[in-house]
Every structure is written in structure tokens, then in C-alpha cells.
Amino acid sequence: MRAETDWGGAPSVLRMILGRQLEELRTRAGLTYEEAGEAIGVSHSTIRRMEAAKVARLRLADAEKLLQVYGVTDQQEIDTFLKSVREANKRGWWHTYRDVMPDWFAAYLSLEQAALQIRAYESQFVHGLLQTEAYARALLGAGHPHARPEATERRVALRMRRQELLRRPGPPRVWVVMDETVLRWPVGGPAVMRAQIGHLIEVNRLPHVTVQLMPFANGPHPAMPGGSYHLFRFRARELPDVVYLNGLVGAVYLDKADDVVVYREALDRLAAQAAPPARTEAVLDAIRKEL
């Protein structure tokens, strides 16, 4: 994948893994993109797109032919790979929300659902995995002021569905550093904010969730110039860490090692400068009492 991957659709993480495996097999076989494409009757650009997970779906016949061309003869290995292709071509549960979700966000959901670890810095709003329903409704309503009420409720339902991963068996490790500003924005009013802070206290007690706050008093910090971002790590060795940066009309996904390390180190410095996790509950409770 390139440093800035343009994912217009929703390539599943499994499809990304398969693409990297195909790249490894082609390289081991000593074939170029052109030679691989010619061998199965497709263009070299199609081979590139398959390896970069930029095809809408992997065609089973093409995958099977490529395995033959690359010299894979073990039938169990072939069957396992093709079974994974079938799984990768299935739609994620979030597909049913495509009417209220931009295409570029589907890629984010695929990463979020497959991650082993999710680290994030939030400068303005509570992380989506940690929001209450009332907070999400107020925030999404403000972000889409002309949306029909039913569309807003669909967006809220999507956000709540995302949070199910925190309660599933083998959940990801979630570590979020938030500016104190996040809890000073009056999203939905004082009652909503008090309930939101109470929810943060509760979810922070989960063994796989860590919430840290960056107090105003700490002054400037490493992430201030860049704004919010998320860093994903996966179990599969084929996948690099991925950084997600979002905007009003799109998103950028960074996976080049030199780029990712900048954000990882910034997160490390943020965690060191923020109030320690052991103080999070006390800090949250103090802010809640002020509202």
C-alpha cells in the first residue's frame, strides 16, 4: 500500500492480508506485475490493485489461477486461501448503514473491527467508541443540521453498534488521550455532559480500556498542530500499523513506517504528559461536579 491510500470503498482487513500474501507469493516466484497479469489474462494494474486491496472484491477464479502461477501446490494451503477469499468478499455489518455513512468511513470501520489495539488522540470530542447515546445524538445532529430525524437516528444507531466490540470476547485494547477541551464543549447541555463523563468513568474501569486527560495547565503538547488521529495495530504479521486522519469530506490512511512512527511517538509523549491513568477517574469526577 502507498503511504496515503485512497480507499473509496470498504476493503476488509482480510482482503488487505490476502493482498499482501499474493504480493509475497509473486515476489517469491520472481514474477513482475505484467507477467502475473498476462498469465491469468488481466492487466498489470489489476494485479497491483489486488495486492493493494483496492479491488471491490477478489475474484475466486483469479485467486486460484494466481496460486497456480505462483507455484502453490499444497491443496490444504490452496483451500485455506480460497476460503479466506470467500470470507473477504462478504459485506461487513456496517454495509446496512451505507445510506448515512460516507464511503471512506467504511474503511475505518473495517480497521476498527479487526484491530488488536486502538490508540487515539482526541482534541475536540469524545472518541466514538466511548460516547453515550445522548452525546452522540447531540453531536451528530449538530454535524448534520439539515438531516432528517430518521437519518440522525440511523447515524446514532451505527455509532452504538460500533461500541459492541468493547464488550465482545477478546476485545481490542483501547487507549485514548483527550484534551480537557473535549469535556468543556457543552455538547447537548450540562445534563448530557454529566452523563457522558459518568460513562467515561465506567468504561475506563474495563481492563482493556485506558482513558487519559491532558489538562489545560499542561500547556502545548506534541499533537496540537495535527489535531485528532487514530492508530491501529493488528494481530496479522502481514499488516503494518495504520494511522487514520479524518476531515470534512474524506480521510487519509497512512501505513508507511516513517509516517506511522511520527504519530506513534507523539502518542507516547502525550501519554507521558497527560494525567496518569490512575488519576483519570478523579479528574473526570472533578470536572463533572463543575458542570
CYANA upper distance limits for C-alpha pairs under 8 A (distance plus 0.5 A):
  1 MET  CA      5 THR  CA      7.02
  1 MET  CA     52 ALA  CA      5.65
  1 MET  CA    255 ASP  CA      7.85
  2 ARG  CA    254 LEU  CA      8.37
  2 ARG  CA    255 ASP  CA      7.77
  2 ARG  CA    256 LYS  CA      7.47
  3 ALA  CA    253 TYR  CA      8.04
  3 ALA  CA    254 LEU  CA      5.60
  3 ALA  CA    255 ASP  CA      5.93
  3 ALA  CA    256 LYS  CA      5.23
  3 ALA  CA    259 ASP  CA      8.12
  4 GLU  CA    252 VAL  CA      6.56
  4 GLU  CA    253 TYR  CA      6.13
  4 GLU  CA    254 LEU  CA      5.71
  4 GLU  CA    255 ASP  CA      7.89
  5 THR  CA    252 VAL  CA      7.29
  5 THR  CA    253 TYR  CA      6.22
  5 THR  CA    254 LEU  CA      7.39
  6 ASP  CA    252 VAL  CA      7.69
  6 ASP  CA    253 TYR  CA      8.18
  7 TRP  CA     11 PRO  CA      7.91
  7 TRP  CA     54 LYS  CA      7.40
  7 TRP  CA    104 TRP  CA      6.70
  7 TRP  CA    107 ALA  CA      7.25
  8 GLY  CA    103 ASP  CA      6.33
  8 GLY  CA    104 TRP  CA      5.71
  9 GLY  CA     56 ALA  CA      7.58
  9 GLY  CA    103 ASP  CA      5.92
  9 GLY  CA    104 TRP  CA      6.61
  9 GLY  CA    106 ALA  CA      7.20
  9 GLY  CA    107 ALA  CA      7.22
 10 ALA  CA     56 ALA  CA      8.15
 10 ALA  CA    103 ASP  CA      7.58
 10 ALA  CA    104 TRP  CA      7.70
 10 ALA  CA    105 PHE  CA      8.37
 10 ALA  CA    106 ALA  CA      5.41
 10 ALA  CA    107 ALA  CA      4.97
 10 ALA  CA    110 SER  CA      7.56
 11 PRO  CA     15 ARG  CA      6.75
 11 PRO  CA     16 MET  CA      7.52
 11 PRO  CA     53 ALA  CA      6.54
 11 PRO  CA     54 LYS  CA      7.25
 11 PRO  CA     55 VAL  CA      8.01
 11 PRO  CA     56 ALA  CA      7.35
 11 PRO  CA     57 ARG  CA      8.47
 11 PRO  CA    107 ALA  CA      6.63
 11 PRO  CA    110 SER  CA      7.87
 12 SER  CA     16 MET  CA      7.02
 12 SER  CA     88 ALA  CA      6.81
 12 SER  CA     92 GLY  CA      8.44
 12 SER  CA    107 ALA  CA      7.66
 12 SER  CA    110 SER  CA      5.98
 12 SER  CA    111 LEU  CA      8.12
 13 VAL  CA     17 ILE  CA      6.83
 13 VAL  CA    110 SER  CA      6.65
 13 VAL  CA    111 LEU  CA      6.80
 13 VAL  CA    114 ALA  CA      7.26
 14 LEU  CA     18 LEU  CA      6.75
 14 LEU  CA     84 SER  CA      7.98
 14 LEU  CA     87 GLU  CA      8.38
 14 LEU  CA     88 ALA  CA      6.00
 15 ARG  CA     19 GLY  CA      6.59
 15 ARG  CA     53 ALA  CA      6.32
 15 ARG  CA     58 LEU  CA      8.25
 15 ARG  CA     85 VAL  CA      7.80
 15 ARG  CA     88 ALA  CA      5.80
 15 ARG  CA     89 ASN  CA      8.28
 16 MET  CA     20 ARG  CA      6.87
 16 MET  CA     51 GLU  CA      7.97
 16 MET  CA     52 ALA  CA      7.21
 16 MET  CA     53 ALA  CA      5.47
 16 MET  CA    239 LEU  CA      8.12
 17 ILE  CA     21 GLN  CA      6.77
 17 ILE  CA    236 ALA  CA      8.03
 17 ILE  CA    238 GLU  CA      6.43
 17 ILE  CA    239 LEU  CA      7.04
 18 LEU  CA     22 LEU  CA      6.66
 18 LEU  CA     51 GLU  CA      7.99
 18 LEU  CA     81 PHE  CA      8.39
 18 LEU  CA     84 SER  CA      8.29
 18 LEU  CA     85 VAL  CA      7.98
 19 GLY  CA     23 GLU  CA      6.74
 19 GLY  CA     50 MET  CA      6.23
 19 GLY  CA     51 GLU  CA      4.25
 19 GLY  CA     52 ALA  CA      6.34
 19 GLY  CA     53 ALA  CA      6.23
 20 ARG  CA     24 GLU  CA      6.69
 20 ARG  CA     51 GLU  CA      6.21
 20 ARG  CA     52 ALA  CA      7.80
 20 ARG  CA    238 GLU  CA      6.86
 20 ARG  CA    239 LEU  CA      8.45
 21 GLN  CA     25 LEU  CA      6.69
 21 GLN  CA     51 GLU  CA      8.41
 21 GLN  CA    238 GLU  CA      7.93
 22 LEU  CA     26 ARG  CA      6.58
 22 LEU  CA     51 GLU  CA      6.68
 23 GLU  CA     27 THR  CA      6.61
 23 GLU  CA     51 GLU  CA      6.20
 24 GLU  CA     28 ARG  CA      6.59
 25 LEU  CA     29 ALA  CA      6.63
 25 LEU  CA     70 TYR  CA      6.58
 26 ARG  CA     30 GLY  CA      6.82
 26 ARG  CA     31 LEU  CA      6.14
 26 ARG  CA     32 THR  CA      7.96
 26 ARG  CA     36 ALA  CA      7.98
 26 ARG  CA     70 TYR  CA      6.45
 27 THR  CA     31 LEU  CA      6.64
 27 THR  CA     32 THR  CA      8.17
 28 ARG  CA     70 TYR  CA      8.43
 29 ALA  CA     70 TYR  CA      5.99
 29 ALA  CA     71 GLY  CA      7.73
 31 LEU  CA     35 GLU  CA      6.34
 31 LEU  CA     36 ALA  CA      6.66
 32 THR  CA     36 ALA  CA      6.69
 33 TYR  CA     37 GLY  CA      6.56
 33 TYR  CA     44 HIS  CA      5.41
 33 TYR  CA     45 SER  CA      8.05
 33 TYR  CA     47 ILE  CA      6.54
 33 TYR  CA     48 ARG  CA      7.25
 34 GLU  CA     38 GLU  CA      6.55
 34 GLU  CA     43 SER  CA      7.47
 34 GLU  CA     44 HIS  CA      5.08
 35 GLU  CA     39 ALA  CA      6.65
 35 GLU  CA     44 HIS  CA      8.22
 36 ALA  CA     40 ILE  CA      7.25
 36 ALA  CA     44 HIS  CA      7.82
 36 ALA  CA     47 ILE  CA      7.73
 36 ALA  CA     66 LEU  CA      7.88
 36 ALA  CA     69 VAL  CA      7.95
 37 GLY  CA     41 GLY  CA      6.32
 37 GLY  CA     42 VAL  CA      5.22
 37 GLY  CA     43 SER  CA      5.65
 37 GLY  CA     44 HIS  CA      5.55
 37 GLY  CA     46 THR  CA      7.84
 37 GLY  CA     47 ILE  CA      6.58
 38 GLU  CA     42 VAL  CA      6.56
 38 GLU  CA     43 SER  CA      7.37
 38 GLU  CA     44 HIS  CA      8.12
 39 ALA  CA     69 VAL  CA      7.56
 40 ILE  CA     62 ASP  CA      7.38
 40 ILE  CA     65 LYS  CA      6.81
 40 ILE  CA     66 LEU  CA      7.44
 42 VAL  CA     46 THR  CA      6.90
 42 VAL  CA     47 ILE  CA      8.05
 43 SER  CA     47 ILE  CA      7.34
 44 HIS  CA     48 ARG  CA      6.90
 45 SER  CA     49 ARG  CA      6.62
 46 THR  CA     50 MET  CA      6.60
 47 ILE  CA     51 GLU  CA      6.80
 48 ARG  CA     52 ALA  CA      6.68
 49 ARG  CA     53 ALA  CA      6.51
 49 ARG  CA     54 LYS  CA      5.38
 49 ARG  CA     55 VAL  CA      6.34
 50 MET  CA     54 LYS  CA      6.65
 50 MET  CA     55 VAL  CA      6.32
 50 MET  CA     58 LEU  CA      7.52
 57 ARG  CA     88 ALA  CA      8.12
 57 ARG  CA     89 ASN  CA      5.95
 58 LEU  CA     62 ASP  CA      8.03
 58 LEU  CA     63 ALA  CA      7.56
 58 LEU  CA     85 VAL  CA      7.04
 58 LEU  CA     88 ALA  CA      8.31
 58 LEU  CA     89 ASN  CA      7.21
 59 ARG  CA     63 ALA  CA      6.82
 59 ARG  CA     85 VAL  CA      8.49
 60 LEU  CA     64 GLU  CA      6.68
 60 LEU  CA     82 LEU  CA      7.30
 60 LEU  CA     85 VAL  CA      7.19
 60 LEU  CA     86 ARG  CA      7.89
 61 ALA  CA     65 LYS  CA      6.71
 62 ASP  CA     66 LEU  CA      6.63
 63 ALA  CA     67 LEU  CA      6.81
 63 ALA  CA     82 LEU  CA      7.78
 63 ALA  CA     85 VAL  CA      8.39
 64 GLU  CA     68 GLN  CA      7.06
 64 GLU  CA     78 ILE  CA      8.10
 64 GLU  CA     82 LEU  CA      7.63
 65 LYS  CA     69 VAL  CA      6.71
 66 LEU  CA     70 TYR  CA      6.48
 67 LEU  CA     71 GLY  CA      6.81
 67 LEU  CA     72 VAL  CA      5.78
 67 LEU  CA     73 THR  CA      8.47
 67 LEU  CA     78 ILE  CA      7.74
 68 GLN  CA     72 VAL  CA      6.14
 68 GLN  CA     73 THR  CA      7.54
 72 VAL  CA     77 GLU  CA      8.25
 72 VAL  CA     78 ILE  CA      7.65
 73 THR  CA     77 GLU  CA      8.38
 73 THR  CA     78 ILE  CA      7.85
 74 ASP  CA     78 ILE  CA      6.81
 75 GLN  CA     79 ASP  CA      6.52
 76 GLN  CA     80 THR  CA      6.55
 77 GLU  CA     81 PHE  CA      6.68
 78 ILE  CA     82 LEU  CA      6.67
 79 ASP  CA     83 LYS  CA      6.54
 80 THR  CA     84 SER  CA      6.80
 81 PHE  CA     85 VAL  CA      6.85
 82 LEU  CA     86 ARG  CA      6.89
 83 LYS  CA     87 GLU  CA      6.93
 84 SER  CA     88 ALA  CA      6.52
 85 VAL  CA     89 ASN  CA      6.79
 86 ARG  CA     90 LYS  CA      7.36
 91 ARG  CA     95 HIS  CA      6.79
 92 GLY  CA    110 SER  CA      8.08
 94 TRP  CA     98 ARG  CA      7.57
 94 TRP  CA    106 ALA  CA      7.80
 94 TRP  CA    109 LEU  CA      8.11
 94 TRP  CA    158 LEU  CA      7.93
 95 HIS  CA    106 ALA  CA      8.37
 97 TYR  CA    101 MET  CA      6.68
 97 TYR  CA    154 ARG  CA      7.78
 97 TYR  CA    155 ARG  CA      8.33
 97 TYR  CA    158 LEU  CA      7.37
 98 ARG  CA    102 PRO  CA      7.50
 98 ARG  CA    103 ASP  CA      7.85
100 VAL  CA    151 ALA  CA      6.97
100 VAL  CA    154 ARG  CA      7.40
100 VAL  CA    155 ARG  CA      6.75
101 MET  CA    105 PHE  CA      7.25
101 MET  CA    106 ALA  CA      8.02
101 MET  CA    155 ARG  CA      8.08
102 PRO  CA    106 ALA  CA      7.73
103 ASP  CA    107 ALA  CA      8.20
104 TRP  CA    108 TYR  CA      7.82
104 TRP  CA    250 GLY  CA      6.77
104 TRP  CA    251 ALA  CA      7.06
105 PHE  CA    109 LEU  CA      6.99
105 PHE  CA    251 ALA  CA      8.18
106 ALA  CA    110 SER  CA      6.87
107 ALA  CA    111 LEU  CA      6.95
108 TYR  CA    112 GLU  CA      6.61
108 TYR  CA    244 TYR  CA      8.07
109 LEU  CA    113 GLN  CA      6.49
109 LEU  CA    162 ARG  CA      8.49
110 SER  CA    114 ALA  CA      6.85
111 LEU  CA    115 ALA  CA      6.41
111 LEU  CA    232 PHE  CA      7.57
112 GLU  CA    118 ILE  CA      7.87
112 GLU  CA    232 PHE  CA      7.83
113 GLN  CA    162 ARG  CA      8.46
113 GLN  CA    165 LEU  CA      7.51
114 ALA  CA    234 PHE  CA      7.44
115 ALA  CA    172 PRO  CA      6.63
115 ALA  CA    232 PHE  CA      6.49
115 ALA  CA    233 ARG  CA      6.18
115 ALA  CA    234 PHE  CA      5.37
115 ALA  CA    235 ARG  CA      7.84
116 LEU  CA    171 PRO  CA      8.16
116 LEU  CA    172 PRO  CA      5.23
116 LEU  CA    173 ARG  CA      6.83
116 LEU  CA    232 PHE  CA      8.05
116 LEU  CA    233 ARG  CA      6.14
116 LEU  CA    234 PHE  CA      5.27
116 LEU  CA    235 ARG  CA      6.31
117 GLN  CA    172 PRO  CA      5.62
117 GLN  CA    173 ARG  CA      5.02
117 GLN  CA    174 VAL  CA      6.48
117 GLN  CA    175 TRP  CA      8.46
117 GLN  CA    232 PHE  CA      6.38
117 GLN  CA    233 ARG  CA      5.58
117 GLN  CA    234 PHE  CA      7.26
118 ILE  CA    172 PRO  CA      7.30
118 ILE  CA    173 ARG  CA      6.58
118 ILE  CA    174 VAL  CA      5.33
118 ILE  CA    175 TRP  CA      6.81
118 ILE  CA    230 HIS  CA      7.51
118 ILE  CA    231 LEU  CA      6.35
118 ILE  CA    232 PHE  CA      5.41
118 ILE  CA    233 ARG  CA      7.14
119 ARG  CA    174 VAL  CA      6.40
119 ARG  CA    175 TRP  CA      5.26
119 ARG  CA    176 VAL  CA      6.21
119 ARG  CA    230 HIS  CA      6.27
119 ARG  CA    231 LEU  CA      5.59
119 ARG  CA    232 PHE  CA      7.08
119 ARG  CA    267 LEU  CA      8.35
120 ALA  CA    175 TRP  CA      6.95
120 ALA  CA    176 VAL  CA      5.27
120 ALA  CA    177 VAL  CA      6.76
120 ALA  CA    228 SER  CA      7.92
120 ALA  CA    229 TYR  CA      6.30
120 ALA  CA    230 HIS  CA      4.78
120 ALA  CA    231 LEU  CA      6.59
120 ALA  CA    267 LEU  CA      8.08
121 TYR  CA    176 VAL  CA      6.37
121 TYR  CA    177 VAL  CA      5.39
121 TYR  CA    178 MET  CA      6.30
121 TYR  CA    223 ALA  CA      8.22
121 TYR  CA    227 GLY  CA      8.44
121 TYR  CA    228 SER  CA      5.76
121 TYR  CA    229 TYR  CA      6.12
121 TYR  CA    230 HIS  CA      7.05
121 TYR  CA    267 LEU  CA      7.64
122 GLU  CA    126 VAL  CA      7.28
122 GLU  CA    127 HIS  CA      7.14
122 GLU  CA    176 VAL  CA      7.84
122 GLU  CA    177 VAL  CA      6.83
122 GLU  CA    178 MET  CA      5.21
122 GLU  CA    179 ASP  CA      7.00
122 GLU  CA    182 VAL  CA      7.97
122 GLU  CA    227 GLY  CA      7.96
122 GLU  CA    228 SER  CA      5.27
122 GLU  CA    229 TYR  CA      7.47
123 SER  CA    178 MET  CA      6.45
123 SER  CA    179 ASP  CA      5.71
123 SER  CA    181 THR  CA      7.36
123 SER  CA    182 VAL  CA      6.71
123 SER  CA    224 MET  CA      8.41
123 SER  CA    227 GLY  CA      6.68
123 SER  CA    228 SER  CA      6.06
124 GLN  CA    178 MET  CA      8.45
124 GLN  CA    179 ASP  CA      7.71
124 GLN  CA    181 THR  CA      6.71
124 GLN  CA    182 VAL  CA      5.08
124 GLN  CA    185 TRP  CA      8.09
124 GLN  CA    228 SER  CA      8.37
125 PHE  CA    182 VAL  CA      5.40
125 PHE  CA    183 LEU  CA      8.15
125 PHE  CA    185 TRP  CA      8.39
126 VAL  CA    130 LEU  CA      7.00
126 VAL  CA    131 GLN  CA      6.62
126 VAL  CA    178 MET  CA      7.97
126 VAL  CA    182 VAL  CA      6.80
126 VAL  CA    183 LEU  CA      8.30
127 HIS  CA    131 GLN  CA      6.99
127 HIS  CA    176 VAL  CA      8.10
128 GLY  CA    136 ALA  CA      8.31
128 GLY  CA    159 ARG  CA      7.09
128 GLY  CA    163 GLN  CA      8.42
129 LEU  CA    159 ARG  CA      7.88
129 LEU  CA    160 MET  CA      8.34
129 LEU  CA    162 ARG  CA      7.16
129 LEU  CA    163 GLN  CA      5.57
129 LEU  CA    166 LEU  CA      8.42
130 LEU  CA    163 GLN  CA      7.91
130 LEU  CA    199 HIS  CA      8.15
130 LEU  CA    200 LEU  CA      7.14
130 LEU  CA    203 VAL  CA      7.87
131 GLN  CA    135 TYR  CA      6.64
131 GLN  CA    136 ALA  CA      6.52
131 GLN  CA    196 GLN  CA      7.19
131 GLN  CA    199 HIS  CA      8.22
131 GLN  CA    200 LEU  CA      8.48
132 THR  CA    136 ALA  CA      6.60
132 THR  CA    195 ALA  CA      8.18
132 THR  CA    196 GLN  CA      6.29
132 THR  CA    199 HIS  CA      7.38
133 GLU  CA    137 ARG  CA      6.57
133 GLU  CA    156 VAL  CA      7.29
133 GLU  CA    160 MET  CA      7.41
134 ALA  CA    138 ALA  CA      6.76
134 ALA  CA    188 GLY  CA      7.98
134 ALA  CA    192 VAL  CA      6.86
135 TYR  CA    139 LEU  CA      6.58
135 TYR  CA    187 VAL  CA      7.04
135 TYR  CA    188 GLY  CA      6.79
135 TYR  CA    192 VAL  CA      6.60
135 TYR  CA    193 MET  CA      7.74
135 TYR  CA    196 GLN  CA      7.18
136 ALA  CA    140 LEU  CA      6.36
136 ALA  CA    156 VAL  CA      6.60
136 ALA  CA    159 ARG  CA      8.00
137 ARG  CA    141 GLY  CA      6.36
137 ARG  CA    152 THR  CA      7.58
137 ARG  CA    153 GLU  CA      7.79
137 ARG  CA    156 VAL  CA      6.32
138 ALA  CA    142 ALA  CA      6.73
138 ALA  CA    187 VAL  CA      6.77
138 ALA  CA    188 GLY  CA      5.61
139 LEU  CA    143 GLY  CA      6.70
139 LEU  CA    187 VAL  CA      6.88
139 LEU  CA    188 GLY  CA      7.90
140 LEU  CA    144 HIS  CA      6.56
140 LEU  CA    152 THR  CA      7.14
140 LEU  CA    155 ARG  CA      7.78
140 LEU  CA    156 VAL  CA      7.85
141 GLY  CA    145 PRO  CA      6.13
141 GLY  CA    147 ALA  CA      8.12
141 GLY  CA    152 THR  CA      6.77
144 HIS  CA    152 THR  CA      8.23
147 ALA  CA    151 ALA  CA      6.66
147 ALA  CA    152 THR  CA      7.00
148 ARG  CA    152 THR  CA      7.04
149 PRO  CA    153 GLU  CA      6.78
150 GLU  CA    154 ARG  CA      6.74
151 ALA  CA    155 ARG  CA      6.86
152 THR  CA    156 VAL  CA      6.74
153 GLU  CA    157 ALA  CA      6.58
154 ARG  CA    158 LEU  CA      6.74
155 ARG  CA    159 ARG  CA      6.85
156 VAL  CA    160 MET  CA      6.75
157 ALA  CA    161 ARG  CA      6.56
158 LEU  CA    162 ARG  CA      6.81
159 ARG  CA    163 GLN  CA      7.28
160 MET  CA    164 GLU  CA      7.69
163 GLN  CA    167 ARG  CA      8.21
164 GLU  CA    168 ARG  CA      6.93
165 LEU  CA    171 PRO  CA      6.46
165 LEU  CA    172 PRO  CA      8.05
166 LEU  CA    171 PRO  CA      6.02
166 LEU  CA    172 PRO  CA      7.61
167 ARG  CA    171 PRO  CA      7.19
171 PRO  CA    208 HIS  CA      7.86
172 PRO  CA    208 HIS  CA      7.51
173 ARG  CA    208 HIS  CA      5.39
173 ARG  CA    209 VAL  CA      6.63
174 VAL  CA    208 HIS  CA      6.71
174 VAL  CA    209 VAL  CA      5.31
174 VAL  CA    210 THR  CA      6.78
175 TRP  CA    209 VAL  CA      6.36
175 TRP  CA    210 THR  CA      5.16
175 TRP  CA    211 VAL  CA      6.51
175 TRP  CA    212 GLN  CA      8.49
176 VAL  CA    210 THR  CA      6.79
176 VAL  CA    211 VAL  CA      5.53
176 VAL  CA    212 GLN  CA      6.81
177 VAL  CA    211 VAL  CA      6.45
177 VAL  CA    212 GLN  CA      5.18
177 VAL  CA    213 LEU  CA      6.24
177 VAL  CA    214 MET  CA      7.54
177 VAL  CA    270 LEU  CA      7.67
177 VAL  CA    271 ALA  CA      7.25
177 VAL  CA    274 ALA  CA      8.00
178 MET  CA    182 VAL  CA      7.06
178 MET  CA    211 VAL  CA      8.10
178 MET  CA    212 GLN  CA      6.76
178 MET  CA    213 LEU  CA      5.49
178 MET  CA    214 MET  CA      6.54
179 ASP  CA    183 LEU  CA      8.40
179 ASP  CA    213 LEU  CA      6.21
179 ASP  CA    214 MET  CA      5.15
179 ASP  CA    215 PRO  CA      7.06
179 ASP  CA    216 PHE  CA      8.16
180 GLU  CA    184 ARG  CA      7.20
180 GLU  CA    213 LEU  CA      6.48
180 GLU  CA    214 MET  CA      6.11
180 GLU  CA    215 PRO  CA      5.74
180 GLU  CA    216 PHE  CA      6.76
181 THR  CA    185 TRP  CA      6.93
181 THR  CA    216 PHE  CA      8.22
183 LEU  CA    193 MET  CA      7.84
183 LEU  CA    197 ILE  CA      8.25
183 LEU  CA    287 ILE  CA      8.28
186 PRO  CA    190 PRO  CA      7.02
186 PRO  CA    193 MET  CA      7.27
187 VAL  CA    192 VAL  CA      7.67
187 VAL  CA    193 MET  CA      7.11
188 GLY  CA    192 VAL  CA      5.97
188 GLY  CA    193 MET  CA      7.46
189 GLY  CA    193 MET  CA      6.81
190 PRO  CA    194 ARG  CA      6.53
190 PRO  CA    291 LEU  CA      6.31
191 ALA  CA    195 ALA  CA      6.78
192 VAL  CA    196 GLN  CA      6.56
193 MET  CA    197 ILE  CA      6.61
193 MET  CA    288 ARG  CA      8.25
193 MET  CA    291 LEU  CA      8.31
194 ARG  CA    198 GLY  CA      6.71
194 ARG  CA    288 ARG  CA      5.96
194 ARG  CA    291 LEU  CA      7.39
195 ALA  CA    199 HIS  CA      6.71
196 GLN  CA    200 LEU  CA      6.81
197 ILE  CA    201 ILE  CA      6.83
197 ILE  CA    284 LEU  CA      6.86
197 ILE  CA    285 ASP  CA      8.05
197 ILE  CA    288 ARG  CA      6.91
198 GLY  CA    202 GLU  CA      6.86
198 GLY  CA    285 ASP  CA      8.29
198 GLY  CA    288 ARG  CA      8.34
199 HIS  CA    203 VAL  CA      6.57
200 LEU  CA    204 ASN  CA      6.32
200 LEU  CA    211 VAL  CA      8.31
200 LEU  CA    284 LEU  CA      8.46
201 ILE  CA    205 ARG  CA      7.21
201 ILE  CA    280 THR  CA      8.43
201 ILE  CA    281 GLU  CA      6.18
201 ILE  CA    284 LEU  CA      7.49
201 ILE  CA    285 ASP  CA      8.43
202 GLU  CA    206 LEU  CA      7.98
203 VAL  CA    209 VAL  CA      7.40
204 ASN  CA    209 VAL  CA      5.99
204 ASN  CA    210 THR  CA      6.12
204 ASN  CA    211 VAL  CA      6.42
204 ASN  CA    281 GLU  CA      8.37
205 ARG  CA    209 VAL  CA      7.64
210 THR  CA    277 PRO  CA      7.25
211 VAL  CA    277 PRO  CA      7.07
211 VAL  CA    280 THR  CA      7.26
212 GLN  CA    271 ALA  CA      7.71
212 GLN  CA    274 ALA  CA      6.79
212 GLN  CA    275 ALA  CA      6.66
212 GLN  CA    276 PRO  CA      7.09
212 GLN  CA    277 PRO  CA      6.11
212 GLN  CA    280 THR  CA      6.37
213 LEU  CA    274 ALA  CA      6.14
213 LEU  CA    275 ALA  CA      6.20
213 LEU  CA    280 THR  CA      7.22
213 LEU  CA    283 VAL  CA      8.40
214 MET  CA    218 ASN  CA      7.43
214 MET  CA    270 LEU  CA      8.35
214 MET  CA    273 GLN  CA      7.79
214 MET  CA    274 ALA  CA      4.95
214 MET  CA    275 ALA  CA      6.66
215 PRO  CA    219 GLY  CA      8.33
215 PRO  CA    274 ALA  CA      7.45
215 PRO  CA    275 ALA  CA      7.69
218 ASN  CA    273 GLN  CA      8.06
218 ASN  CA    274 ALA  CA      8.29
220 PRO  CA    224 MET  CA      7.29
221 HIS  CA    270 LEU  CA      7.41
221 HIS  CA    273 GLN  CA      8.33
222 PRO  CA    266 ALA  CA      6.13
222 PRO  CA    269 ARG  CA      7.36
222 PRO  CA    270 LEU  CA      7.08
223 ALA  CA    227 GLY  CA      6.78
223 ALA  CA    228 SER  CA      8.22
223 ALA  CA    266 ALA  CA      6.77
223 ALA  CA    267 LEU  CA      8.19
223 ALA  CA    270 LEU  CA      7.90
228 SER  CA    245 LEU  CA      7.68
229 TYR  CA    243 VAL  CA      7.49
229 TYR  CA    244 TYR  CA      6.25
229 TYR  CA    245 LEU  CA      5.63
229 TYR  CA    246 ASN  CA      7.91
230 HIS  CA    243 VAL  CA      6.14
230 HIS  CA    244 TYR  CA      5.63
230 HIS  CA    245 LEU  CA      7.42
231 LEU  CA    241 ASP  CA      7.42
231 LEU  CA    242 VAL  CA      6.22
231 LEU  CA    243 VAL  CA      4.99
231 LEU  CA    244 TYR  CA      6.89
231 LEU  CA    263 TYR  CA      8.29
231 LEU  CA    264 ARG  CA      7.91
232 PHE  CA    241 ASP  CA      6.05
232 PHE  CA    242 VAL  CA      5.67
232 PHE  CA    243 VAL  CA      6.88
233 ARG  CA    240 PRO  CA      7.69
233 ARG  CA    241 ASP  CA      5.30
233 ARG  CA    242 VAL  CA      7.31
234 PHE  CA    239 LEU  CA      7.12
234 PHE  CA    240 PRO  CA      8.06
234 PHE  CA    241 ASP  CA      7.50
240 PRO  CA    255 ASP  CA      6.74
240 PRO  CA    257 ALA  CA      8.27
241 ASP  CA    255 ASP  CA      6.60
241 ASP  CA    257 ALA  CA      8.48
241 ASP  CA    260 VAL  CA      7.49
242 VAL  CA    253 TYR  CA      6.98
242 VAL  CA    254 LEU  CA      6.08
242 VAL  CA    255 ASP  CA      5.24
242 VAL  CA    260 VAL  CA      7.38
243 VAL  CA    253 TYR  CA      6.07
243 VAL  CA    254 LEU  CA      5.47
243 VAL  CA    255 ASP  CA      6.98
243 VAL  CA    260 VAL  CA      6.80
243 VAL  CA    263 TYR  CA      8.05
244 TYR  CA    251 ALA  CA      7.58
244 TYR  CA    252 VAL  CA      6.47
244 TYR  CA    253 TYR  CA      5.27
244 TYR  CA    254 LEU  CA      7.08
245 LEU  CA    251 ALA  CA      6.14
245 LEU  CA    252 VAL  CA      5.71
245 LEU  CA    253 TYR  CA      6.96
246 ASN  CA    250 GLY  CA      6.72
246 ASN  CA    251 ALA  CA      4.78
246 ASN  CA    252 VAL  CA      6.89
247 GLY  CA    251 ALA  CA      6.26
254 LEU  CA    259 ASP  CA      7.25
254 LEU  CA    260 VAL  CA      7.11
255 ASP  CA    259 ASP  CA      7.55
255 ASP  CA    260 VAL  CA      6.62
256 LYS  CA    260 VAL  CA      6.66
257 ALA  CA    261 VAL  CA      6.56
258 ASP  CA    262 VAL  CA      7.40
259 ASP  CA    263 TYR  CA      7.59
260 VAL  CA    264 ARG  CA      6.67
261 VAL  CA    265 GLU  CA      6.45
262 VAL  CA    266 ALA  CA      6.73
263 TYR  CA    267 LEU  CA      6.69
264 ARG  CA    268 ASP  CA      6.80
265 GLU  CA    269 ARG  CA      6.77
266 ALA  CA    270 LEU  CA      6.61
267 LEU  CA    271 ALA  CA      6.63
268 ASP  CA    272 ALA  CA      6.82
269 ARG  CA    273 GLN  CA      6.67
270 LEU  CA    274 ALA  CA      6.41
271 ALA  CA    275 ALA  CA      8.41
271 ALA  CA    276 PRO  CA      8.13
272 ALA  CA    276 PRO  CA      8.10
275 ALA  CA    279 ARG  CA      6.87
275 ALA  CA    280 THR  CA      7.30
276 PRO  CA    280 THR  CA      7.25
279 ARG  CA    283 VAL  CA      6.69
280 THR  CA    284 LEU  CA      6.57
281 GLU  CA    285 ASP  CA      6.56
282 ALA  CA    286 ALA  CA      6.66
283 VAL  CA    287 ILE  CA      6.87
284 LEU  CA    288 ARG  CA      6.66
285 ASP  CA    289 LYS  CA      6.81
286 ALA  CA    290 GLU  CA      7.16
287 ILE  CA    291 LEU  CA      7.33
